[in-house]
Amino acid sequence: MWRVDGRPADQVPVDDRGLAYGDGLFETLPVVGGRPALWPAHRERLRSGCRRLGFAPPDPDALDREVDFLAAEGAGMVKLLVTRGSGGRGYSPPPETRPRVIAGGFPVPQRPAEWWRDGVAVIRCTTRLSPQRALAGLKHLNRLEQVIARTEWDDPQIAEGLMSDTSDRPVAGTMSNLFVRSGDRLLTPPLAEAGVAGVIRRRILAVAPEVGLRPRVARLDWGDLTDADELWLTNSLIGLWPVRCLDDRHWSRFEYGRCLLERMVAEGWIHPPSQGTERG
């Protein structure tokens, strides 16, 4: 089910700047127990992103109504796209635009339950993330680097690909944030030049001390990953996937990852892994 500016629709105007230039942002979040999970954090990230791109964010009450409507209709997840709206030809936006809100409700994606229990296999992508401080951290509509990276594998047993920056430092997955646990240290790469500042990433950094970990944002190299005690991938739909293999390194113990995953489920951040999954 798709809605555009509060009405059922399956198309947008051809002069929409999101279509023409990727001029906009998006959010994807699960609906858990009939309620949009961590919606205030998603809404604030969306509004902050609009301001960074230089256009007025949509009315927050209208956003609330859209998300609540889709949740009440039984959606397992909601995707929101906010574009600058319609505009003429050329990169320069019109002096006045009205943001367009495109909202969709969908079932929970089907993924093997074993990916949460036993961990996932990941690869290194050759496609790099370009540095761009003006866009770093934003969940903007320009995702061509991730699209190209995702074409690098078609093995259904590979869950995700890790992307590095132009200095070959790992930054994130194609659709996820990256965490490295070594002892009681929990590290995640900085996002000042590339990557998406994930809602789940932010929550993990906040609650990690409560489970005995010392979180820190730090530059990593590939050796930090292969030497780690645990690797995790996070986003709002998967919550947390432990990594079981990368290159020639294999992991089988994910005690801290499982602890945080249990907390995510208990506090309603994500769907329980038994929902929206299938056997692999």
Helices and strands as residue ranges (DSSP letters): E 2-4, E 7-8, H 17-21, E 24-32, E 35-36, H 39-53, H 60-72, E 77-83, E 100-106, E 111-112, H 114-117, E 120-124, H 144-150, E 158-164, E 170-173, E 177-182, E 185-188, H 199-207, G 208-211, E 214-217, H 222-226, E 230-235, E 239-246, E 249-250, H 255-266, E 277-278
